[in-house]
Amino acid sequence: MTDTKTIQRAWCMYDWANSSYLLVITSTLFPIYFNGVTRSFFHSEEVMFFGLQVTNTVLYSYSVATAFLIVAVLSPILSGIADSGGSRLKFLKLFTFIGSASTFSLFWFKGHNVEFGIIMSVLAGVGYSGSLVFYNAFLPEITSSDQYDQLSARGYAFGYVGSLILLLISFGLIKNFGLVGLDNEGTAVRIAFMLVGVWWFGFAQYSFYHLPKEKVESGGKDKAWLIDGLKEIVKVFRTIQHMPNTKVYLLAFFFYSTGVQAVMHLAASFGEKELKLESGKLIATIMIIQVVAIAGAYVFSYISKKYNNGISILCMLVLWVGVCLFAYQTTHEFEFYGLAFVVGLVMGGIQSMSRSTFSKLIPENTHDNTSFFSFYDVVEKLSIVFGTFSFGFVESMTGSMRNSTLILALYFIVGILLFVFSRLLKSSTFRSI
C-alpha cells in the first residue's frame, strides 16, 4: 500500500498541476490574448458573438461569470457526490480532463472564432472549479485534523511554485518566439495554452496513481447524491439563521469577495485596455502580485494575532477601497505597478484570513464541517459571478472599465459597514489565530 507521505505528496502535486490554469490562463495570458486578437480581427473593441455585438472585455467578464455560475449551481450536487464515497477520484479525473482538454483546445482560438474561444474558456473554468470540490474532499481522508492547516499550506505552496515556473517558461517562449522558430508572438501564446493543458493533465497523473482508490459503498447510497448535497446546504443555511455573527460575516464576505475576485480575474484586462500595456509588462505585473501575496498573508496574520481577525480584515478592506479609487485615475504604467504591489499585499492577506476566520465561526462540536465549507464555497462562487458580471455590465453601460472600479469600491464599503455596525469586531469568536 502506498505510504502516507507519498499520498500526501500526490495530493499536493495536484495543486502543482491545476494552479497553472488559474495563474497562466485566467489571471494572465488569456484575457490579454483575447483582447488583442479580437481587436485585430474585428478592427474594433466590438465583436460578434452568436450574432450579438458586444465589447470584447465585457464578453470576457461575462464568460468568467458564466463559468462560476455553472459551478455554483453544481457545487451542492458535487459536494453530495464527494461525501457519498466511492466517486471522488473518478470525478476528479473527469473534471481534470474537461478542464485540461478545454485549455489545450484554446490553441485553435485565433480571434475570428470567438464563440469557440469563449466556450472553451468557460469549460476550462468549470473543469478547474469542479475539480477542486473533489480535490479538497480528499484532505480529511489523508491526514489527521491537527495536520489540516499544515498540509493545506503545503498544497498551496506547491501550486504557487508550479504555476510560477510554468508562467516563467511561457513568458520566455513568448518573448523569444523567433529563437524557437515561431512566426509571431500570438503563436507562442497559443502554444503556452497547450503547455498549460499538458502540464495540468500530465502532473495530475501522479496524483491519480497514488491517491486512495475508493470502493463504492453498497446499499445504493451513492445513488442519492443528487439530493444529498442540496439537503446539506439547506441544513447549513437553516443553522446559520440562528448564528448572527456567522450570518453577518458571510454577508460581508460576499460583498468584499465580489470586489476581490473581480480584481483577480480582470486586472490584466484592465491594464491591457485602459493603460495600453504590452503583454510582457502585464505578465511581470502579475508576477509582482503573486510574490507580494505571500508576504501579505504573513503581514495580516501578524495583525490578526496582535489584535483580532476582524481588525485585520477591516484594515484590508480600507486598503481595497483605496486600490479601487486609485485605479480609477491611474494613467501611467508605474502607477499600475505600484497598484499591483498593494493589490498583492491585500490579496494574499484577504484570501488566507477569510477562510481561517470562517473556520472559527463554525460550531466547535459540529459534524458538518464539510457542509459548512461547501456553503462557504457557494457564497464565494456567487461573489465571483456577481463581481465579474457587474464589472462587465458597468463597462457596457458607461463605455469605460474605469467606472467599473468605482462599483467595486462600493462593494468593499458595504463590507466595511457590515463590520463596523455589527458585533463582529468585538466578538470573542474573532480571537487571534
C-alpha positions as CSV (number, residue, x, y, z in Angstrom):
1,M,0.0,0.0,0.0
2,T,1.2,3.5,-0.8
3,D,2.6,5.1,2.3
4,T,1.1,8.2,3.9
5,K,3.8,10.6,2.8
6,T,3.5,9.6,-0.8
7,I,-0.2,10.0,-0.7
8,Q,0.1,13.5,0.8
9,R,2.7,14.4,-1.8
10,A,0.4,13.2,-4.5
11,W,-2.4,15.4,-3.1
12,C,-0.1,18.4,-3.1
13,M,1.0,17.7,-6.6
14,Y,-2.5,18.1,-7.9
15,D,-2.3,21.8,-6.7
16,W,1.0,22.0,-8.6
17,A,-0.8,20.7,-11.7
18,N,-4.0,22.7,-11.8
19,S,-2.8,26.0,-10.4
20,S,-1.1,26.7,-13.7
21,Y,-4.6,27.2,-15.2
22,L,-5.5,29.9,-12.6
23,L,-2.3,31.9,-12.9
24,V,-1.3,31.4,-16.5
25,I,-4.7,31.3,-18.2
26,T,-7.3,33.1,-16.1
27,S,-5.1,35.8,-14.5
28,T,-2.6,36.5,-17.2
29,L,-2.3,35.2,-20.7
30,F,-5.9,34.5,-21.9
31,P,-7.5,37.9,-21.2
32,I,-4.6,39.7,-22.7
33,Y,-4.6,37.5,-25.8
34,F,-8.4,37.6,-26.1
35,N,-8.5,41.4,-26.2
36,G,-5.6,41.6,-28.7
37,V,-6.7,39.0,-31.3
38,T,-10.4,40.0,-31.2
39,R,-9.4,43.7,-31.7
40,S,-7.1,42.8,-34.6
41,F,-9.7,40.6,-36.4
42,F,-12.7,42.9,-35.9
43,H,-10.7,46.2,-36.1
44,S,-12.6,47.3,-33.1
45,E,-13.3,46.7,-29.4
46,E,-16.7,45.4,-30.6
47,V,-17.0,41.7,-31.5
48,M,-19.8,39.5,-32.8
49,F,-20.8,36.6,-30.5
50,F,-23.5,34.4,-31.9
51,G,-24.9,37.3,-33.9
52,L,-24.8,39.8,-31.0
53,Q,-22.4,42.8,-30.9
54,V,-20.6,43.1,-27.6
55,T,-17.5,44.8,-26.3
56,N,-14.6,42.2,-26.1
57,T,-13.7,42.9,-22.4
58,V,-17.4,42.9,-21.5
59,L,-17.8,39.5,-23.2
60,Y,-14.8,38.1,-21.3
61,S,-16.2,39.4,-18.0
62,Y,-19.5,37.6,-18.7
63,S,-17.7,34.4,-19.7
64,V,-15.9,34.3,-16.3
65,A,-19.2,34.9,-14.6
66,T,-20.9,32.1,-16.6
67,A,-18.2,29.5,-15.7
68,F,-18.5,30.2,-12.0
69,L,-22.3,30.4,-12.1
70,I,-22.4,26.9,-13.5
71,V,-20.1,25.6,-10.7
72,A,-22.0,27.5,-8.1
73,V,-25.2,25.7,-9.2
74,L,-23.4,22.3,-9.4
75,S,-21.4,22.7,-6.1
76,P,-24.1,21.3,-3.8
77,I,-24.5,18.3,-6.1
78,L,-20.8,17.8,-6.4
79,S,-20.4,18.0,-2.6
80,G,-23.0,15.3,-2.3
81,I,-21.0,13.1,-4.7
82,A,-17.8,13.8,-2.7
83,D,-19.5,12.9,0.6
84,S,-21.3,9.8,-0.7
85,G,-18.0,8.0,-1.0
86,G,-16.6,5.9,-3.9
87,S,-16.6,8.6,-6.5
88,R,-14.1,11.2,-5.5
89,L,-11.2,10.0,-7.7
90,K,-13.5,9.2,-10.7
91,F,-15.0,12.7,-10.7
92,L,-11.6,14.4,-10.0
93,K,-10.3,12.7,-13.2
94,L,-13.4,13.7,-15.2
95,F,-13.2,17.4,-14.3
96,T,-9.4,17.4,-14.8
97,F,-10.0,16.0,-18.3
98,I,-12.7,18.6,-19.1
99,G,-10.5,21.5,-17.8
100,S,-7.2,20.4,-19.3
101,A,-8.6,19.4,-22.7
102,S,-10.5,22.7,-23.0
103,T,-7.4,24.7,-22.0
104,F,-5.4,22.7,-24.6
105,S,-8.1,23.5,-27.2
106,L,-7.6,27.2,-26.8
107,F,-4.6,26.7,-29.2
108,W,-7.1,26.8,-32.0
109,F,-8.6,30.1,-31.0
110,K,-7.3,32.8,-33.3
111,G,-9.8,35.7,-33.0
112,H,-12.3,35.0,-35.7
113,N,-13.8,32.1,-33.9
114,V,-14.9,34.0,-30.8
115,E,-17.7,31.5,-29.9
116,F,-15.2,28.6,-29.8
117,G,-12.8,30.6,-27.6
118,I,-15.4,31.6,-25.1
119,I,-17.0,28.2,-24.9
120,M,-13.6,26.5,-24.3
121,S,-12.6,29.1,-21.7
122,V,-15.9,28.5,-19.9
123,L,-15.5,24.7,-19.9
124,A,-11.9,25.1,-18.7
125,G,-13.2,27.2,-15.8
126,V,-15.8,24.6,-15.0
127,G,-13.2,21.9,-15.1
128,Y,-10.9,23.8,-12.8
129,S,-13.5,24.8,-10.2
130,G,-15.3,21.5,-10.3
131,S,-12.1,19.5,-9.7
132,L,-11.4,21.5,-6.5
133,V,-14.5,20.1,-4.9
134,F,-13.2,16.5,-5.1
135,Y,-9.5,17.6,-4.5
136,N,-10.5,19.2,-1.2
137,A,-12.6,16.3,-0.2
138,F,-9.5,14.1,0.0
139,L,-7.9,16.2,2.7
140,P,-9.8,14.6,5.7
141,E,-9.0,11.2,4.3
142,I,-5.3,11.5,4.0
143,T,-4.3,13.2,7.3
144,S,-5.5,13.9,10.8
145,S,-7.4,17.1,11.8
146,D,-4.4,18.6,13.6
147,Q,-2.5,18.5,10.3
148,Y,-5.1,20.1,8.1
149,D,-3.6,23.5,8.1
150,Q,0.0,22.3,7.5
151,L,-0.9,20.0,4.6
152,S,-3.2,22.6,3.1
153,A,-0.5,25.2,3.2
154,R,1.9,22.8,1.7
155,G,-0.5,22.2,-1.2
156,Y,-0.8,26.0,-1.7
157,A,3.0,26.3,-1.8
158,F,3.2,23.5,-4.4
159,G,0.6,25.3,-6.5
160,Y,2.3,28.7,-6.2
161,V,5.7,27.3,-7.2
162,G,4.4,25.1,-10.0
163,S,2.3,27.8,-11.6
164,L,5.1,30.4,-11.4
165,I,7.5,28.0,-13.1
166,L,5.2,27.5,-16.0
167,L,4.4,31.2,-16.2
168,L,8.1,31.9,-16.5
169,I,8.5,29.2,-19.2
170,S,5.6,30.7,-21.1
171,F,7.0,34.2,-20.7
172,G,10.3,33.1,-22.0
173,L,8.7,31.4,-25.0
174,I,6.6,34.5,-25.8
175,K,9.5,37.0,-25.6
176,N,11.8,34.7,-27.6
177,F,9.4,33.3,-30.1
178,G,11.8,33.9,-33.0
179,L,14.6,31.9,-31.4
180,V,12.4,28.8,-31.3
181,G,11.3,29.1,-35.0
182,L,7.8,30.7,-34.4
183,D,6.4,33.3,-36.7
184,N,4.9,35.6,-34.2
185,E,4.1,36.3,-30.5
186,G,0.5,35.1,-30.9
187,T,1.5,31.6,-31.9
188,A,3.8,31.5,-28.8
189,V,0.8,32.4,-26.6
190,R,-1.3,29.7,-28.1
191,I,1.4,27.2,-27.6
192,A,1.5,28.3,-23.9
193,F,-2.2,27.4,-23.7
194,M,-1.3,23.9,-24.9
195,L,1.5,23.7,-22.3
196,V,-0.9,24.5,-19.5
197,G,-3.3,21.8,-20.7
198,V,-0.4,19.2,-20.9
199,W,1.1,20.4,-17.5
200,W,-2.3,20.1,-15.8
201,F,-3.2,16.7,-17.2
202,G,0.4,15.3,-17.1
203,F,1.2,16.1,-13.4
204,A,-2.3,15.1,-12.3
205,Q,-1.5,11.5,-13.4
206,Y,1.0,11.2,-10.4
207,S,-1.9,12.3,-8.1
208,F,-4.3,9.9,-9.7
209,Y,-1.9,7.0,-9.4
210,H,-1.2,7.5,-5.7
211,L,-4.4,8.9,-4.2
212,P,-6.5,6.3,-2.4
213,K,-8.6,4.1,-4.6
214,E,-12.1,4.2,-3.2
215,K,-14.7,1.4,-3.0
216,V,-18.2,2.2,-3.9
217,E,-20.4,1.8,-0.8
218,S,-23.1,-0.8,-1.0
219,G,-26.8,-0.2,-0.4
220,G,-27.3,2.3,-3.2
221,K,-26.2,5.3,-1.1
222,D,-24.1,6.6,-4.0
223,K,-27.4,7.0,-6.0
224,A,-28.7,9.6,-3.6
225,W,-26.0,12.2,-4.2
226,L,-28.3,14.3,-6.5
227,I,-30.3,15.4,-3.4
228,D,-27.8,14.8,-0.6
229,G,-25.7,17.8,-1.4
230,L,-28.8,20.1,-1.6
231,K,-30.1,18.8,1.7
232,E,-26.8,19.5,3.4
233,I,-26.7,23.1,2.0
234,V,-30.3,23.7,3.2
235,K,-29.4,22.3,6.6
236,V,-26.4,24.6,7.0
237,F,-28.4,27.6,5.8
238,R,-31.0,27.0,8.4
239,T,-28.4,26.6,11.1
240,I,-26.7,29.8,10.1
241,Q,-30.0,31.7,10.6
242,H,-29.5,31.1,14.3
243,M,-25.9,32.2,14.3
244,P,-26.0,36.1,13.9
245,N,-22.2,36.6,13.8
246,T,-21.7,33.9,11.1
247,K,-24.6,35.3,9.1
248,V,-23.3,38.9,9.1
249,Y,-19.8,37.7,8.3
250,L,-20.9,35.7,5.3
251,L,-22.9,38.7,4.0
252,A,-19.8,40.9,4.5
253,F,-17.7,38.2,2.9
254,F,-20.0,38.0,-0.2
255,F,-19.7,41.8,-0.8
256,Y,-16.0,42.2,-0.3
257,S,-15.2,38.9,-2.1
258,T,-17.2,40.3,-5.0
259,G,-14.6,43.1,-5.3
260,V,-11.6,40.9,-4.7
261,Q,-12.5,38.2,-7.2
262,A,-13.3,40.8,-9.9
263,V,-9.8,42.3,-9.5
264,M,-8.2,38.9,-9.5
265,H,-9.8,37.9,-12.8
266,L,-9.9,41.2,-14.6
267,A,-6.7,43.1,-13.6
268,A,-4.7,42.1,-16.6
269,S,-7.6,43.0,-18.9
270,F,-7.8,46.5,-17.3
271,G,-4.1,47.1,-17.8
272,E,-4.2,46.0,-21.4
273,K,-7.2,48.0,-22.4
274,E,-7.1,51.2,-20.2
275,L,-3.3,51.6,-20.0
276,K,-2.3,50.0,-23.3
277,L,0.4,47.9,-21.5
278,E,2.1,45.3,-23.6
279,S,1.9,41.6,-22.7
280,G,5.4,41.4,-21.2
281,K,4.8,44.2,-18.8
282,L,1.4,42.7,-17.8
283,I,2.9,39.3,-17.1
284,A,5.6,41.0,-15.0
285,T,2.9,42.8,-13.0
286,I,1.1,39.5,-12.3
287,M,4.3,38.1,-11.0
288,I,4.7,41.0,-8.7
289,I,1.2,40.3,-7.3
290,Q,1.9,36.6,-6.8
291,V,5.2,37.2,-4.9
292,V,3.9,40.0,-2.7
293,A,0.7,38.0,-1.9
294,I,2.8,35.5,0.1
295,A,4.2,38.4,2.2
296,G,0.7,39.8,2.6
297,A,-0.6,36.6,4.1
298,Y,2.0,36.8,6.8
299,V,1.7,40.6,7.5
300,F,-2.1,40.4,8.1
301,S,-1.7,37.2,10.0
302,Y,0.5,39.1,12.4
303,I,-2.0,41.9,12.7
304,S,-4.7,39.3,13.5
305,K,-2.5,37.8,16.2
306,K,-1.8,41.2,17.7
307,Y,-5.5,42.4,17.6
308,N,-8.1,40.0,16.1
309,N,-9.3,38.8,12.7
310,G,-12.0,41.5,12.4
311,I,-9.4,44.3,12.7
312,S,-7.1,42.6,10.2
313,I,-9.9,42.2,7.6
314,L,-11.2,45.7,8.2
315,C,-7.7,47.2,7.6
316,M,-7.5,45.3,4.3
317,L,-11.0,46.4,3.2
318,V,-10.0,50.1,3.7
319,L,-6.9,49.4,1.6
320,W,-9.1,47.7,-1.1
321,V,-11.3,50.9,-1.3
322,G,-8.1,52.9,-1.9
323,V,-7.0,50.5,-4.6
324,C,-10.2,50.9,-6.5
325,L,-10.3,54.7,-6.2
326,F,-6.6,54.9,-7.3
327,A,-7.2,52.5,-10.2
328,Y,-10.0,54.9,-11.4
329,Q,-7.5,57.7,-12.0
330,T,-4.4,55.6,-12.9
331,T,-2.9,56.7,-16.2
332,H,0.8,55.7,-16.1
333,E,2.3,52.3,-16.1
334,F,4.4,52.9,-13.0
335,E,1.3,53.8,-11.1
336,F,-0.1,50.5,-12.2
337,Y,3.0,48.7,-10.9
338,G,2.6,50.4,-7.5
339,L,-1.1,49.5,-7.5
340,A,-0.1,45.9,-8.3
341,F,2.2,45.8,-5.2
342,V,-0.7,46.9,-2.9
343,V,-3.1,44.5,-4.6
344,G,-0.7,41.6,-4.0
345,L,-0.3,42.6,-0.3
346,V,-4.1,42.7,0.4
347,M,-5.0,39.8,-1.9
348,G,-2.7,37.4,-0.1
349,G,-4.0,38.6,3.2
350,I,-7.7,38.6,2.4
351,Q,-7.7,35.1,1.0
352,S,-5.9,33.5,3.9
353,M,-7.7,35.5,6.6
354,S,-11.2,35.0,5.2
355,R,-11.1,31.2,5.2
356,S,-9.5,31.0,8.7
357,T,-12.0,33.4,10.1
358,F,-14.9,31.4,8.8
359,S,-13.4,28.3,10.4
360,K,-13.6,30.0,13.8
361,L,-17.3,30.7,13.3
362,I,-18.3,27.1,12.7
363,P,-19.7,25.4,15.8
364,E,-16.9,23.6,17.7
365,N,-18.8,20.3,18.1
366,T,-20.4,20.1,14.7
367,H,-20.0,17.1,12.4
368,D,-20.9,19.2,9.4
369,N,-17.6,20.9,8.7
370,T,-17.6,19.8,5.0
371,S,-21.1,21.1,4.5
372,F,-20.3,24.5,6.2
373,F,-17.3,24.9,3.9
374,S,-19.4,23.8,0.9
375,F,-21.8,26.6,1.8
376,Y,-18.9,29.0,2.1
377,D,-17.7,27.8,-1.3
378,V,-21.1,28.5,-2.9
379,V,-21.1,32.1,-1.4
380,E,-17.6,32.6,-2.8
381,K,-18.5,31.3,-6.3
382,L,-21.6,33.6,-6.4
383,S,-19.5,36.5,-5.4
384,I,-17.3,35.8,-8.4
385,V,-20.3,35.7,-10.6
386,F,-21.7,38.9,-9.2
387,G,-18.4,40.7,-9.3
388,T,-17.3,39.8,-12.9
389,F,-20.8,40.3,-14.3
390,S,-21.3,43.7,-12.7
391,F,-17.8,44.8,-13.8
392,G,-18.7,43.9,-17.4
393,F,-22.2,45.4,-17.1
394,V,-21.0,48.8,-15.8
395,E,-18.4,48.9,-18.6
396,S,-21.1,48.1,-21.2
397,M,-23.4,50.8,-19.9
398,T,-20.7,53.5,-19.5
399,G,-18.1,52.5,-22.1
400,S,-15.2,52.5,-19.6
401,M,-13.6,49.9,-17.3
402,R,-12.6,52.7,-15.0
403,N,-16.2,53.3,-14.0
404,S,-16.4,49.6,-13.1
405,T,-13.6,50.1,-10.5
406,L,-15.9,52.5,-8.7
407,I,-18.7,49.9,-8.3
408,L,-16.1,47.5,-6.8
409,A,-15.1,50.2,-4.3
410,L,-18.8,50.3,-3.3
411,Y,-18.8,46.6,-2.6
412,F,-15.8,47.0,-0.2
413,I,-17.5,49.9,1.5
414,V,-20.6,47.7,2.1
415,G,-18.3,45.1,3.7
416,I,-16.7,47.8,5.9
417,L,-20.1,49.0,7.1
418,L,-21.2,45.5,7.9
419,F,-18.1,45.0,10.1
420,V,-18.4,48.4,11.8
421,F,-22.1,48.4,12.6
422,S,-22.2,44.7,13.7
423,R,-20.7,42.9,16.7
424,L,-18.0,41.2,14.6
425,L,-15.1,43.4,15.7
426,K,-15.9,42.7,19.4
427,S,-16.9,39.1,19.0
428,S,-14.9,36.7,21.2
429,T,-15.1,34.3,18.3
430,F,-12.6,36.6,16.4
431,R,-9.8,35.6,18.8
432,S,-6.3,35.6,17.4
433,I,-5.2,32.8,15.1
